[in-house]
Each structure stands twice: as structure tokens, then as C-alpha cells.
Amino acid sequence: MKKLLSIVLTLAILAIGLSACSTNDNGNSVEKKGTLKVATSPDFAPMEFIDPTKSGQDKYVGFDITLSKYIAEQLGMNLEIMPMSFDASQVAVSTGKADMAVSGFSWTEKRAENYNISDYYQAGENETEQTVITLKANEGKYDNVESFNGSKVGAQAESLQAALCEEQLVGSELVKIGDINTGILQLKKGDFDCMVVADGNADVIMKSNPEIIKSKFQFEIDPKYTDNVILLKKGNDELLAKVNGVLAQAKQAGLYEKWYNEALNTAGVSVSFDDDGNMIEDENTDIAKESSIITNIIKLWKEYWKVFIFEGVANTLKLTTIVVFLGALLGIVVAMLKRSKFKIVRFLITAYVEIIRGTPMLLQIFLFYFVLANTFDFLNFSTFTWIVIALCINSSAYVSEVFRSGIQSVDKGQTEAARSLGMSERQTMIKIILPQAIKNILPALGNEFIMILKDTSLASTFFVGEIMTVYLNVKGATFLPLEGLIIAGMLYFCLTFPLSKLVSAFERKMSNEK
């Protein structure tokens, strides 16, 4: 038992160490010393989004990314972009995981209470203005406050848009959404009648979704909401003062307008609007020019298939392989410890298994990344490594129960016979019980491994590069959420279907042997 535990721990440390050295949060080697860590939600073009054709830190583009680079340069620091969901980026700052969050934030009273708020910076009039988008079928329907009475309006949770809906569209029902791209799908599906976004964001959305238009309604914007702010941890006054100094320098140099125009060009927005707010398209072709979903899927695949395969599929298989290997080994150890003669050991292991199995995996990933990663920050593990650890811990709890049931399925007479022949308990387990148990549980293990492959999609919350991360990157650049989702689903099916058939073949072979 001691040897087995030593082997497992050695292999686990080796694998985690290798992944920590070979893969950091964004695919590049980033020095930890003198690094400005910036959390952002790269799904908000032209402010912050991902260019799927690039890799490493270079793939993060947009106004806020340019601003973050400028701040880091002026402070004489390296920049590390930490991509994550919009809400997670705020948690990253409050827990100290990130130095600051730059993600198109507006000033709100709640944020002022919980964070250090920077001075305002202006990303362009299109980001100051907030607009309502809806389907072409609703053209002319939502042009004044009264027209929203009884309607459902979508807006990103804890955003300026949500606050404006609650303040000014009092006759409507606010539907909070997780991210802009999901909101677009919900708008098309009919979950709500219209949606509130920044005006510049609406331009990019309309370019990729011809069936979406702007309404003529204009919000009354309080001056305190007109520009964006940077979030820093409460009490980090020294960094706040430095950041405010850099913002003043950038404003005086007139850099904001230049950066915003560059971001628009990067996002592919080169359109104008008539007096009625209707988009006047230029002569450039666009990936979503055709409204057919099939046509858009084909175009999307032709443009991004290399990213989906060589980044998405490759990283999914890499993550799955590591988690399957370490999770299985750790699961064996947990199963063995659960059979310990010591009650305290059995109690602790049982509690471990029940807690892991009784809480959502996404919650565990958040806890590992924001709590344990901060507690053991001296380890300098990458996001990828912390995700691996979280998934391995989760997998081990389920695998241990599979092994435990397999061990119990072996007739007790086998153990008694082995012991009567003079074999020790360890020899009996390794040479007699485990080989038979493993044979019995192969189908169950196979199904667990398939589940692990699919569960790696949860790692996309922190953009570690697997299939769902690539999907998020592509939809953030193209605003074609449904088409990219279909491609991602097909790739997962192509990976899991052969595995499920292999598991079925094992089951049939075992049934024939019996």
C-alpha cells in the first residue's frame, strides 16, 4: 500500500510539474516577477475579444487589451492577460488572483463599495451610447419608452445595461443573461423581445447577424455612466494611483480615439449608418452574409477548422488523458484507503468522496482556482494545472467508488483462499483481487472516461484552450454562436462515439466470457 501510494504521488507530482512548466495560462512563457495580471472577459468586441488565428498573448485584441498593454509598459511590467467569464473576472480581483480587471466596466455604487475604482477612460462614443437591438420582424416596434411596456428585455447580469433597463424601462421585464453571445441566441430563439448592448458592440453583432437591427430608442445616460473604469482590489491604493496617472497620460496624448478605431478595424467593422440608424454595408464580404445556418457553418469551418482541430481537439485530448491517468491512480488510492482498518481514515475518505460527489464540478473548479491557487500561490502553477488538479480530484471520487464496487464484486472466498496459502494482505489485493476487479469494472471505467472528456468543457470558463474555449473564441470574433456551437458539438461527438463503441465491445466480450 505504501509503495502504491508513493508511486501515485510521484507520478502525480511529475505530471503536474510538467504541465505547469509547459503550459501557462495563455500558452506563453510569462515571468511571474514584475507581471501585471489583468482579468478580462474576451467576448465583447471591439473592447476585448480573441483573434482565433493567433496564439498565446497575441490572440487577445481590442481596445481594453491595448489599454492594458499601455499601462503595463508605462509601469515597466510584463502583461499577463487572464481570460475568464465576466463575473469571474470580478472575483479574480476581489480574491487577489488578478491585479485588476479591464472588461468594459462602468461605474456602479456596488462596484465602488467593493473595489478600488480607477478614473474614467473613454473608449469612444459608440461605447458611451447604449442601444436596443431586436429582430427585423420588430422593426419600428421599440422606439419609445411606452413601447417596452409588457415586453421582455435582455441584458448582461450586473452590467450597466441591466441597470439602465431597471431605471428607465420600468414597464418591461428584465431578463439577465450570462454573456452577450448567449444573449444573441436567446434573442433569436424568442426568450426575450429585445436586448440592450453598447452601441459599438451592436455594430459588430449586426454585421454578423443580418436579421438583427437597432431600435431608435435612446437611453438617457447619467454622466457617471458615460465612460469605463478599471477594477482593482479594495485597498490597493498604490497601484490605483499609478494606473490613474497612466490613464491621464493616455488621455492627454489623445490615444483613446486611435485605439478604438484600431479595435473596430480588428473586429471587422467598417460600416456606416443612415439617419434612421439602418446599417449601410460596404463592399467587403462577411462570413455571415448568408442567413442560412448550413452555409454559415461551412464558411466558419473553412476559416477556423485548423484552430478547432489543432488547438481545440488537441488540448481536449491532452487534458482528458492527464485527468484520466491521474484520476484513475488517485481513485485506486482512495478506494484502498476507504478499506482501511482505522475508523478515522475511513471517515475522512468517506467525507472526501461524499463532498466531491455532492458538489458541482464547476464550483470545485472555481474554488481550486480562486481559493487554493491563492493559498498556494508560491507554487506558480498555471491555470491549466489548477484545472487539471480540480478535474483529477473530482474524477478520483467517482473512480474510487467504481473500484470499490469492483473489489466487492470479487467473491470473498478468493481472499480467504489466498490468505490460507500464506499470501499477505497486500499480495492478495495486488495479485488476486485487483486483476479480477479491474476486469469487472472496465465498462464502468470506460463510461467514466467518456464523461471526463465531456466535462473538460467546463474548463472553458478560464479559456484553457479545449474545444469549448475555441468555440468561445470564434463566436467572440464572429458573433455566430449557434453555428460555432454546432461545430463544437460535432467534434465532441466524433471523439466520444468511438470511445462509447469501444466500451460496448468490452461489455460484449465480457458477457461472452461469462
N, C-alpha and C positions, 0 to 999 in steps of 0.2 A: 504493500500500500504506500509506504514511504517512497519507494523507488518510482512508482507510478505518478505520485504527486510531484516529485522532483522533475520528472521528465515533462509533465504537463506544464509546470510553471516555467521551466527553461524554454520550452517551445513557445509558450505564450509571450514571454518577455522578448524573445528573439523576433517573433513575427511583428509584435507591436513596435519594437525598436526599429525594425526595418521600414515599416510603413511610416513611422514618424520621421525617419531620415529621408525617405524617398519621396514623400508626398506631404506638402504643407497645405494650408487652407485653400490655396488658389492655384496650385500646380507649379509655383515658382519657389526658388530658394530665397527666403526673406529673413534677413538678420533681425533677431529679436531686440537687440540693443539699439536704442535710438529710433524705434519704429513707431509711427503714428498709426494706430489701429482705428479704422473708420468703418462702422457698420452701415450698411445700406441695403435697400430692397430694390434690386435692379430689374424692376418690371414697370418702370414709369417713364417711358420715353416722352420727350427728349431729355428729361432731367437725369435719370440714371437707368441704363439698360445694358444689355450684353450683345456684343457682336459675335455671333456663333462661329464666324470664320477665323477668329483669332483665339489665342490660348493664353493661359496664365493671367497676370495682372493686366495685360494689354487688352483683354476682351471686355473690360469694364469701361464703358464710354458714357458720354452725356455731360450736361452742364455741371452737375454736382460732383462728378468724378474729376473733371478738370479743376474745379474749385478746390477739391481735396488735395489734388497734386500740387496746386499752387501753395496751399497752406503748408504742406509738408516741406516743400522746397524752401519756403521763407523761414521755416523753423529749423532748417538744417537736419531734417529727419527723413528716414525712409517711409514710404507709404505702403500700408497693407490694407487692401480693401477686403472687408469681411462681408460677403453676401449672405443674406438671410431674409426671412419674411419681414414685412413691415412692422408687425408687433414685436417680433423677436429682436429687431434692431434696437428698439427702445429698451427692452430687457437687458440687452448686451451692455448698454451704457449704465443702467442703474446697478448692475452687478459688478461693473468694472471690467467686464470682458473686453469691451471696446473703449477707446479714449473718447470717441464722440460718434454721433450718428448724423449722417448727412443724407437725407432722403426726402427732400421737398417738404420739410416740416413747416407748419405755420404755428404762430404763437397761439397758445390757449392757456387759460388760467390753470388747468390741471397740470400741464407741462411745466409752467412757471413754478408751481409748487413743488414738483418732484425732480426737476432738473435745473442745472445752470443753463440759461438760455443766452445764446450769442446775440450780438447786434443783428439787425436785419441785413439781408443781401437780396438784391433784385435779379431774378433770372429772366426778366423780360415781361412785357405787358401781357403776353399770352398766358403766363403762369400766374400773374396777378388776377386776371379775369377768370371767373368760374362760369361754366356754361352747362346747359342741359342738353343731353343727346338723347335721341329716340329713334325709332324706326321710321322709314319713309312713309309707311302707312299712316303715321300720326302727324304728318306734316301740317303745320298750322294749328295744331291742337293745343300745344302748351306754350302760349305766347304771353300769358299774364298770370298773376298770382291766383286769380279765381279759377283758372283752367286746371289747376292742380288739385282742387278740392275733390276728395274721394279717390285720388289716384295713388299708386304705389311708386315711390321714388327710391332708387338705389344709390348708395354712397358708401365709400370705404369706411369701415369702422374706425372710430377715434380720429377722424380726419376733419379738415376744415370744411370739406363738402358736406359731411354729415351734420356739422354744427350749423351751417347755413340753412340746410333743409329744416332743421328743428326750429330755427329762429324765424325764417321767412316763409316757408311753405307749410304753415300751421294746419292747413286743411288736408294735407297729404299724409300718407303713412310711410315712414322711413323704413327701408329695408337695408340693413347693414350687410356689407359684403367683405370678404377676406382680401381680395386683390382685384385690380382693375380688369384683368383678363377674364377672371371668373365672372365678374360683373357683366362683361360683354356677352358671354354665353347665356347668362340668366336673362339679360335684356332680350336677346334673340328668342329665347325659349318662352318668354312671356311671364317670368316670375315677378317683374315689375314693369311699369309703363315707360319710365324714362330713367335717366341716370345722370348724376352730377359729377363732372370732372373738370380739371383745369383746362383752359381754352387751348393751350398748346398741345396738351395730351389728346384733346378731342380731334385736333387736326391729324395727328398720326393715326388715331383709331379710324377715322373716316377714310383715310387713304387706303387702308387695308380692308375696310368693310363698307363697300358702296351702298349697302342698304341702311346705313346709319347716317342721320343728319343732325344738325344743330337746330335747337329751337331759337326763337327770337327773344326769349325771356332773359333779362339781365338781373343778376343779384346786386344788391346794394352792399358793397364791400367796405367794412369798417377799416379805417387806416391801419389798425393794429394787425389786420389780416393780409395786408396788401403784398407783403414780401415774405421771404422764407427765413428760417432760423436754423441754427445748429444746436443739437442737444449734447450737453456734457454732464458728467456725473455731478450731483449736488455736492458742493464744497470744493470742487476742483477750480478754485478761483485763479490760480496761477496760469493754467492752460487757457482759461476763458479770456483772460486779459491779452494773452499772446494772439489768440485767434481773432479777437476783436480788432487788434492792431493790424493784422494781415487783411481783414475784411475792409478796413478803412483804406488801406493802401491799394487794394484792388479796385475799390470804388473810385478813388481819386485818379487812378490810371485809366479809368474808362474801360475796364476789361470785361465787365459783365455782358454787355451787348454783343461783343465779339464772341465770347464763349457760347452764348445762347444761339447765335446764328450758326456757329460751327456744329453745335449739338443738333440743330434742326436739319442741317445738311447730312450729318451722320445718320440721323433717323430716316433720311429719305424724304423729308417734307420740303417740297419745292412747289407749293400750290398757293393760289390766291383765292380771294372770296369777293363776290359781288356785294352790292349794297344790302341785299336781303340775307346775307350770310351763307349763300349757297357756294359750294366749292367749285372753283374753276380749275379743271385738271390741266396739267401741262402735257407735253407730248411724250414724256417718259413713260415707259411701260411699268407695270406694277404687278407684283405676284398675285394680288387679289383682284385683278381687273375682271376676271370671270367670276360670276357669282356661284357657279357650280362647285359643290364641295369636292366632288371627284377630281375636277380639273385642278382645284387648288391643292389637293393632296399630292397629285402628280407633280405639280410645279414645286411644291415645298420639298418633296423627296428629292427631286433632281438637283435642287440647290443645296440641300443640307444633309444628304444621305451619308456623306463621309463623317460629318460630326455625330450623327446618330449612331453609326456603326463603330468608328474608331475611338470615339470618346464615350458615348453613352453605353453601348453594349459592352465595350471593353472594361469600363470601370464597374459596371454592374456585375460582370463575371468575376472581376478581381475582388470586389467587396464580398460577393457571395462565397467565393472559395475560401477566403480568410475566415469569415464568420462560421462557415460550415465546419472547417477544420478545428478551429479553436473552441467553438461552441460544443462540438461533439466531445472533445477531450475534457473540457471543463465539466460537461454534463456527466461523463463517466465518474469523475472525481466526486461530484455532488451526490450521485446515486450511491457510491460506495460509502460516503460519509453518512448518508441517511440510514445506513445499516449498522452504524457504529454501536458499540456496547455502552457508550456513555450517553446518558439521557440528555445532558446539556448540549452535546454535539448534535444529536438528533433533533432537539428542539430548535436550535439555531438554523440548521439546514432546512428544516420544515418551514420555519418562518421565512427564510430566504426564498424558497420556492413559491410559497403562497403569495408573498408580497410581489414578486416579479410577475407571476401569472395573474395576479389580481389587479394590476395597474396597466394602463395603455402603454404601448411601446413608445409612442410619440412623447408622452410625458416623461418616460425614462430617458429618452434622448435629450430632452430639454434639461433635465436635472443633471445628467452627466456633463453636458456641455457648459451649463451656466454655474453649477454648484461645485462638482468635483474638479472640473477644469480650473476653476478659480482657486480652489483649495490647494490643488497640487500644480499650481502654475509654474513652479520651478522645473517641472518635467519638460516643459516646452513642447508638449505633444501638439500635433496639428489637429485641425477639425476632423479630418479623415480618421485619424487614430482614435479620437474620442468617440466617433460614431461607431467604429469597429468594436471598441470596448463595450459600448452600450448594447449593440446588437448581439455580441457574444454572451454577455450576461443574461440577456433576455432568452436567447436560444438555449443556454445551458439549463435553465429551469425546466423548459419543456422536454429537452433531450434526456435530462436526468429521470423524468417520470417515465419516458419511453424505455430507458434502460432498466429502471426499477421493475416495471411490469414484465419486461423480458426475463429478468433474473427470477422473478417469482413464478414465471411460467415453466421453469425447469423443475422437474419432479424432485422433491426433497430427498428421495431415495438416492439420487445421484450424489448428493453431498455426503450422505451417510456412508455410501459405499466407498467414496474416495477417502473419507476420514478413517474408515476401518482398514484401509490399505496403508495407512501411515502418512498420507499426504497432509501437509499443513493447511490451514485455512486459506492462506494466500495462494498456495499451489492449486488448491481445489477451485478457487474462484477463477484464476487465470487459465488453467488448463482444462477444466471440466465445465464450469458454469457459463463463463463469458462466451466461449465459442458457440454454445447452443443458444444462448440468449440473443447474441447478435444475429444469428440466422433467423430467429423468430421475429425480430423487430426490424429487419431490413425494409419491409414495405412502409412501416410507420416512420422510420428514419427518412426514407425517400420522400414521403409527403411533407415531412418537416423541412427538408432541404428546399423543396419547391416553395414552401411558404416563406422561407428566408429570402429566396430570390425575389419574391414579390414584395416582401417587407422592406427591402433595401430602398424602395421608392420613398419611404419616409425620410430618408437622408437628404432628399431634395430640399427640405426646409432650410438646410445650411449649404446648399449648392455644392455638393461634393463631386459632381461630375457624372453620376449614373444617368440612366435613360430619362427619368423624370426631370432631372436637372437640365439636361439638354432640351427637353420639351419646354421647360420654363424659359430657357434662354431664347429659343426660337420664337415662342409666342410673344416674348417681350420685345423682340426685334420686328416681328411681322404683324402682331395683333391678330393672329389667326389661331385662336385657342382650340377650336373644335378639330380642325384639320391636323394640327400637331398632336393632339390627344389621341386621335385615331391611329396615327403612325406609331406613337409610343405603345399603344395597346397591342398593335400587331407585332411589334418587336418582343414584348413580354410573352405573347402567345407563342411566338417562334422559339423562344427559349424554354418555356415551361412544358409545351406539348411533347417534345421528345423525352423530357425527363419523366413526365407522367406515364408515357408509354413504356419506358424502361422499368418503372416501379411496377406497372401492371404485369410486365413479363416476369419479374421476380416473383410476384404473387402467384402467377400461374405455375411457375416452375416449382415453387414450394408446395403448392397444392398437389401437384402430380407426385412429388416425392413422398408426401404423406399418404 
